[in-house]
Amino acid sequence: MTPVYLTSTYVQEKPGTHQGFEYSRTGNPTRAALERNLASLEGGSHGLCFASGLAATDAVLKLFKSGDHVLAGDDLYGGTHRIFKQVFEKFGMQFDFVDASDSKKLIESIRDNTRMVWLETPTNPLLKINDISEISKICREKSILLVVDNTFATPCLQQPIELGADIVVHSTTKYLGGHSDVVGGALITADDDLHQRLAFIQNASGAIPGPLDCFLTLRGIKTLDVRMERHCSNADQIARWLQDDPRIERVFFPGLEDHPGHEVAMRQMSAPGGMVSFILTGDSEEEARKVVSRTKIFALAESLGGVESLIEHPISMTHGAIPPEVRKAAGLSDSLIRLSVGIEDVGDLQEDLDAAIG
């Protein structure tokens, strides 16, 4: 097992000459092991770890300046939307949101000052699929940085750098850690210059994870592959069961053949993932709130990707920071329910949802 180096400062041979580490904000052996691990998993050359997924997002945004324009998918994590609009927009950066599953809309939304395209795929919480290869070609032609949040898919199912992304973002809190016991984030790139710039920001801003956080994430990654197999299998069965239930109006899951992004998902992913969203027949927000409060095995909680199954109501939980008019424009219903399907017995999970839906 990787040692946990709780060291904060390191003895130097002589002034300015250290033995690989000098101060743990700049570098720590346990963190370095995790950064190498993540770079390897994602097919990158460099990994950088942060105290949270949003700290990693913050570091990417600090690559830019006032007046720079960022184009992002219109369906994304509420915290990402919040840091874009409520933090960095105050410093003069500009943000637009577009349905990135439609490449024509994406191209039409690019401006002369567009410096970055930010994607999630699958998206959170509507599980839209964006074609990374196609979008990367557009970005490369226009010298625009392409950043892909790969939290939902993990490197087990999708490798954005191989598909043309410049930077991959992870909330390591989710599937990588896998046990709901650690918060963290990461950036991976194959570009040496980008790595140097991001490493400077990491050190200068100081939003780094502690060594025990890194150890727990490394321990979680040891079982990532086998966990993802079970997450994906359970989610597929749950999604197909919900799709056939008359109490359910619509199911969002890339593995379903009628999903608009199914073909692209099957081309760029090895499996459709462990997340499922759905809307009850009647599209009642009040009823959706009741359902998420009645489950026994599915825990009502934010976050995702742990071994245990979670259920949530996005508009009142993870996506509450997004203005209602923006949510509605993106197609996010007030009655949407999101599942992070865990690794429990799938029959037990179906029984739990069946009883909660009533």
C-alpha positions as CSV (number, residue, x, y, z in Angstrom):
1,M,0.0,0.0,0.0
2,T,1.2,3.5,-0.8
3,P,2.6,5.2,2.4
4,V,0.8,8.2,3.8
5,Y,3.4,11.0,4.0
6,L,2.1,13.4,6.6
7,T,5.2,15.5,6.2
8,S,4.6,19.2,5.7
9,T,8.2,20.3,5.1
10,Y,11.4,18.4,3.9
11,V,15.0,18.6,4.9
12,Q,17.2,20.1,2.2
13,E,20.8,19.2,1.3
14,K,21.7,22.8,1.1
15,P,19.8,26.1,0.6
16,G,17.7,25.7,-2.5
17,T,18.7,22.1,-3.2
18,H,16.1,19.6,-2.1
19,Q,15.7,15.8,-2.6
20,G,12.5,15.9,-4.7
21,F,10.2,17.6,-2.2
22,E,10.5,20.8,-0.3
23,Y,7.0,21.7,1.0
24,S,3.8,19.7,0.8
25,R,1.7,22.4,-0.9
26,T,4.1,22.2,-3.8
27,G,4.5,18.4,-3.8
28,N,3.9,15.4,-1.5
29,P,5.0,11.8,-2.2
30,T,1.5,10.4,-1.6
31,R,-0.1,13.0,-3.8
32,A,2.5,12.4,-6.5
33,A,1.6,8.7,-6.5
34,L,-2.0,9.6,-7.1
35,E,-1.2,12.1,-9.8
36,R,0.9,9.5,-11.7
37,N,-1.9,6.9,-11.3
38,L,-4.6,9.2,-12.7
39,A,-2.4,10.3,-15.6
40,S,-1.8,6.7,-16.5
41,L,-5.5,5.8,-16.2
42,E,-6.5,8.6,-18.5
43,G,-3.7,8.2,-21.0
44,G,-2.2,11.5,-20.2
45,S,1.4,12.5,-19.3
46,H,0.6,14.6,-16.2
47,G,-1.9,14.6,-13.3
48,L,-2.6,17.3,-10.8
49,C,-4.7,16.7,-7.7
50,F,-6.9,19.3,-5.8
51,A,-8.9,19.5,-2.7
52,S,-12.2,19.1,-4.6
53,G,-13.6,18.9,-8.1
54,L,-14.5,22.6,-8.0
55,A,-10.9,23.5,-6.9
56,A,-9.8,21.7,-10.1
57,T,-12.3,23.7,-12.1
58,D,-11.2,26.9,-10.5
59,A,-7.6,26.1,-11.5
60,V,-8.6,25.7,-15.2
61,L,-10.5,29.0,-15.2
62,K,-7.4,30.7,-13.9
63,L,-5.7,30.0,-17.2
64,F,-7.8,32.8,-18.7
65,K,-8.3,36.5,-18.3
66,S,-11.0,39.2,-18.3
67,G,-12.7,39.3,-21.7
68,D,-12.1,35.7,-22.5
69,H,-15.2,33.7,-23.6
70,V,-16.0,30.1,-22.4
71,L,-18.6,28.0,-24.2
72,A,-20.1,25.2,-22.1
73,G,-22.8,22.5,-22.4
74,D,-26.2,23.7,-21.3
75,D,-26.7,20.7,-19.0
76,L,-24.0,20.5,-16.4
77,Y,-23.3,20.2,-12.7
78,G,-24.8,23.1,-10.7
79,G,-21.6,23.9,-8.9
80,T,-19.8,24.3,-12.3
81,H,-22.5,26.7,-13.5
82,R,-22.2,28.6,-10.2
83,I,-18.5,29.1,-10.3
84,F,-18.7,30.2,-13.9
85,K,-21.5,32.7,-13.5
86,Q,-21.3,33.8,-9.9
87,V,-17.6,33.9,-9.4
88,F,-15.5,34.3,-12.6
89,E,-18.1,36.3,-14.5
90,K,-17.5,39.0,-11.9
91,F,-13.9,39.2,-13.0
92,G,-14.8,39.9,-16.6
93,M,-14.9,36.4,-18.1
94,Q,-17.9,35.6,-20.4
95,F,-19.9,32.4,-20.4
96,D,-22.5,30.9,-22.8
97,F,-24.3,27.6,-22.5
98,V,-25.4,25.6,-25.6
99,D,-26.7,22.1,-26.3
100,A,-23.3,20.6,-27.2
101,S,-24.8,17.5,-28.5
102,D,-25.7,19.6,-31.6
103,S,-22.4,20.4,-33.2
104,K,-24.0,23.0,-35.5
105,K,-25.3,25.0,-32.4
106,L,-21.8,24.7,-30.9
107,I,-20.1,26.1,-34.0
108,E,-22.6,29.0,-34.3
109,S,-22.0,30.0,-30.7
110,I,-18.2,30.3,-31.0
111,R,-16.9,33.9,-30.9
112,D,-13.7,35.5,-31.8
113,N,-12.8,35.6,-28.1
114,T,-13.8,32.0,-27.3
115,R,-10.9,30.4,-25.5
116,M,-12.4,27.2,-24.1
117,V,-15.1,24.7,-24.6
118,W,-16.2,22.9,-21.4
119,L,-18.0,19.6,-21.8
120,E,-19.6,17.0,-19.6
121,T,-20.4,13.7,-21.2
122,P,-22.6,12.1,-20.1
123,T,-24.0,15.3,-18.7
124,N,-25.4,15.9,-15.3
125,P,-28.3,15.2,-14.8
126,L,-29.9,14.7,-18.2
127,L,-27.2,12.3,-19.4
128,K,-26.8,13.9,-22.8
129,I,-23.9,12.6,-24.9
130,N,-21.5,15.0,-26.6
131,D,-19.2,13.8,-29.4
132,I,-15.7,14.4,-28.0
133,S,-13.9,13.6,-31.3
134,E,-16.1,15.8,-33.4
135,I,-15.9,18.7,-31.0
136,S,-12.2,18.4,-30.6
137,K,-11.7,18.8,-34.3
138,I,-13.7,22.0,-34.2
139,C,-11.7,23.3,-31.2
140,R,-8.4,22.4,-32.8
141,E,-9.2,24.3,-36.1
142,K,-10.0,27.4,-34.0
143,S,-7.2,27.0,-31.4
144,I,-9.7,26.6,-28.6
145,L,-9.0,24.6,-25.5
146,L,-11.2,21.6,-25.0
147,V,-11.9,20.5,-21.4
148,V,-13.9,17.4,-20.6
149,D,-15.4,16.5,-17.2
150,N,-15.1,12.8,-17.2
151,T,-16.5,12.2,-13.7
152,F,-19.6,10.3,-14.8
153,A,-17.8,8.0,-17.2
154,T,-14.4,7.5,-15.4
155,P,-11.4,6.4,-17.4
156,C,-12.7,2.8,-17.3
157,L,-15.5,3.8,-19.7
158,Q,-14.1,6.8,-21.6
159,Q,-10.8,8.4,-22.3
160,P,-11.2,12.0,-23.6
161,I,-7.5,12.7,-24.2
162,E,-7.4,9.8,-26.7
163,L,-10.5,11.4,-28.3
164,G,-8.9,14.9,-28.6
165,A,-9.5,16.7,-25.3
166,D,-6.7,18.9,-23.9
167,I,-7.6,18.6,-20.2
168,V,-9.7,16.0,-18.4
169,V,-11.4,17.0,-15.1
170,H,-12.5,14.7,-12.3
171,S,-14.3,15.0,-9.1
172,T,-12.4,12.2,-7.5
173,T,-15.0,12.3,-4.7
174,K,-17.2,10.2,-7.0
175,Y,-16.4,6.9,-8.7
176,L,-12.6,7.2,-8.4
177,G,-12.8,7.3,-4.6
178,G,-15.9,5.2,-4.7
179,H,-16.8,5.0,-1.0
180,S,-18.2,8.4,-0.1
181,D,-15.4,9.0,2.4
182,V,-13.1,11.5,0.7
183,V,-13.5,14.8,-1.3
184,G,-11.1,15.6,-4.1
185,G,-10.5,16.7,-7.7
186,A,-8.0,16.2,-10.5
187,L,-6.8,17.5,-13.8
188,I,-5.0,15.3,-16.4
189,T,-3.3,16.5,-19.6
190,A,-0.9,15.2,-22.2
191,D,0.4,18.8,-22.9
192,D,3.6,19.8,-21.2
193,D,3.0,23.5,-21.4
194,L,-0.5,23.2,-20.0
195,H,0.8,21.0,-17.1
196,Q,3.4,23.7,-16.2
197,R,0.8,26.4,-16.2
198,L,-1.7,24.4,-14.1
199,A,1.0,23.2,-11.7
200,F,2.0,26.9,-11.1
201,I,-1.7,27.7,-10.3
202,Q,-2.0,24.6,-8.1
203,N,1.0,25.7,-6.1
204,A,0.2,29.4,-6.1
205,S,-3.4,29.0,-5.1
206,G,-2.8,26.1,-2.7
207,A,-6.1,24.2,-3.1
208,I,-4.4,20.8,-2.7
209,P,-5.6,17.6,-1.1
210,G,-4.1,16.2,2.1
211,P,-2.0,13.0,1.9
212,L,-4.7,10.9,3.6
213,D,-7.2,12.1,1.1
214,C,-4.8,10.9,-1.7
215,F,-4.3,7.6,0.0
216,L,-8.1,7.0,0.3
217,T,-8.5,7.8,-3.4
218,L,-5.7,5.5,-4.4
219,R,-7.3,2.8,-2.3
220,G,-10.6,3.3,-4.0
221,I,-9.1,3.2,-7.5
222,K,-7.8,-0.3,-6.8
223,T,-11.4,-1.6,-7.2
224,L,-12.6,0.9,-9.8
225,D,-12.8,-1.5,-12.7
226,V,-14.8,-4.2,-10.9
227,R,-17.0,-1.6,-9.3
228,M,-17.8,0.1,-12.6
229,E,-18.8,-3.3,-14.0
230,R,-21.5,-3.7,-11.3
231,H,-22.6,-0.1,-11.4
232,C,-23.1,-0.3,-15.2
233,S,-24.9,-3.7,-15.0
234,N,-27.3,-2.6,-12.3
235,A,-28.0,0.8,-14.0
236,D,-28.8,-0.9,-17.3
237,Q,-31.3,-3.3,-15.6
238,I,-32.9,-0.5,-13.6
239,A,-33.2,1.8,-16.6
240,R,-34.9,-0.9,-18.7
241,W,-37.2,-1.8,-15.9
242,L,-38.2,1.8,-15.4
243,Q,-38.7,2.3,-19.2
244,D,-41.3,-0.5,-19.2
245,D,-43.2,0.9,-16.2
246,P,-46.3,2.9,-17.0
247,R,-45.7,5.1,-13.9
248,I,-42.6,6.5,-15.6
249,E,-43.0,9.1,-18.4
250,R,-39.3,9.2,-19.5
251,V,-36.0,7.6,-18.7
252,F,-32.6,9.2,-19.4
253,F,-29.9,6.6,-19.8
254,P,-27.4,6.4,-22.7
255,G,-27.6,2.6,-22.8
256,L,-31.2,2.7,-24.0
257,E,-31.5,2.3,-27.8
258,D,-33.9,5.3,-28.1
259,H,-31.6,7.7,-26.3
260,P,-30.7,10.5,-28.7
261,G,-27.0,10.0,-28.0
262,H,-26.9,6.2,-27.9
263,E,-24.9,5.8,-31.1
264,V,-22.2,8.3,-30.0
265,A,-22.1,6.8,-26.5
266,M,-21.5,3.3,-27.8
267,R,-18.8,4.6,-30.0
268,Q,-16.8,6.6,-27.4
269,M,-17.7,4.7,-24.3
270,S,-17.2,1.0,-23.4
271,A,-20.4,1.0,-21.3
272,P,-23.1,3.6,-20.6
273,G,-22.3,4.2,-16.9
274,G,-24.1,4.0,-13.6
275,M,-26.3,7.0,-13.6
276,V,-30.0,7.0,-14.5
277,S,-32.5,9.9,-14.4
278,F,-36.3,9.7,-14.9
279,I,-39.5,11.7,-14.8
280,L,-42.7,10.3,-13.3
281,T,-45.9,10.1,-15.4
282,G,-47.7,13.3,-14.8
283,D,-44.5,15.3,-14.3
284,S,-45.4,16.3,-10.7
285,E,-42.7,18.0,-8.7
286,E,-44.6,17.3,-5.5
287,E,-44.8,13.6,-6.3
288,A,-41.1,13.5,-7.2
289,R,-40.2,15.0,-3.8
290,K,-42.3,12.3,-2.1
291,V,-40.7,9.5,-4.1
292,V,-37.1,10.5,-3.2
293,S,-38.1,10.7,0.4
294,R,-39.6,7.2,0.6
295,T,-36.8,5.0,-0.5
296,K,-35.1,2.7,2.0
297,I,-32.0,1.4,0.1
298,F,-31.5,4.4,-2.1
299,A,-30.2,7.0,0.3
300,L,-31.5,10.6,-0.2
301,A,-28.2,12.5,-0.7
302,E,-26.2,14.6,-3.0
303,S,-23.1,13.4,-4.8
304,L,-22.7,10.1,-6.6
305,G,-20.4,7.3,-7.6
306,G,-20.2,5.5,-4.2
307,V,-20.8,1.8,-3.7
308,E,-24.1,2.7,-2.1
309,S,-27.1,3.8,-4.2
310,L,-28.2,7.4,-3.9
311,I,-31.4,9.2,-5.1
312,E,-31.8,12.9,-5.4
313,H,-34.1,15.7,-6.7
314,P,-31.7,17.9,-8.7
315,I,-33.5,21.2,-8.7
316,S,-33.7,21.3,-4.9
317,M,-30.3,19.7,-4.3
318,T,-27.3,19.5,-6.7
319,H,-28.7,22.0,-9.3
320,G,-30.4,24.4,-7.0
321,A,-27.8,27.1,-7.8
322,I,-28.9,27.2,-11.5
323,P,-31.7,29.8,-12.1
324,P,-35.1,28.3,-12.9
325,E,-35.3,29.9,-16.4
326,V,-31.8,28.4,-17.3
327,R,-32.8,25.0,-16.0
328,K,-36.0,25.0,-18.1
329,A,-34.2,26.2,-21.2
330,A,-31.9,23.2,-20.9
331,G,-34.8,20.8,-20.5
332,L,-34.3,20.1,-16.8
333,S,-37.7,19.3,-15.4
334,D,-38.7,20.3,-11.8
335,S,-39.8,16.7,-11.3
336,L,-36.6,15.0,-12.5
337,I,-35.2,12.3,-10.2
338,R,-31.6,11.3,-10.5
339,L,-30.2,7.9,-9.4
340,S,-26.6,7.0,-8.7
341,V,-27.0,3.2,-9.0
342,G,-24.8,1.4,-6.5
343,I,-23.5,-2.2,-6.4
344,E,-26.2,-3.7,-4.2
345,D,-28.4,-6.6,-5.3
346,V,-30.3,-5.2,-8.3
347,G,-33.5,-7.0,-7.2
348,D,-33.4,-5.2,-3.9
349,L,-33.0,-1.9,-5.7
350,Q,-35.9,-2.5,-8.0
351,E,-38.1,-3.4,-5.0
352,D,-37.1,-0.3,-3.2
353,L,-37.9,2.0,-6.2
354,D,-41.2,0.1,-6.8
355,A,-42.4,0.7,-3.3
356,A,-41.3,4.4,-3.3
357,I,-43.0,5.2,-6.6
358,G,-46.2,3.6,-5.3
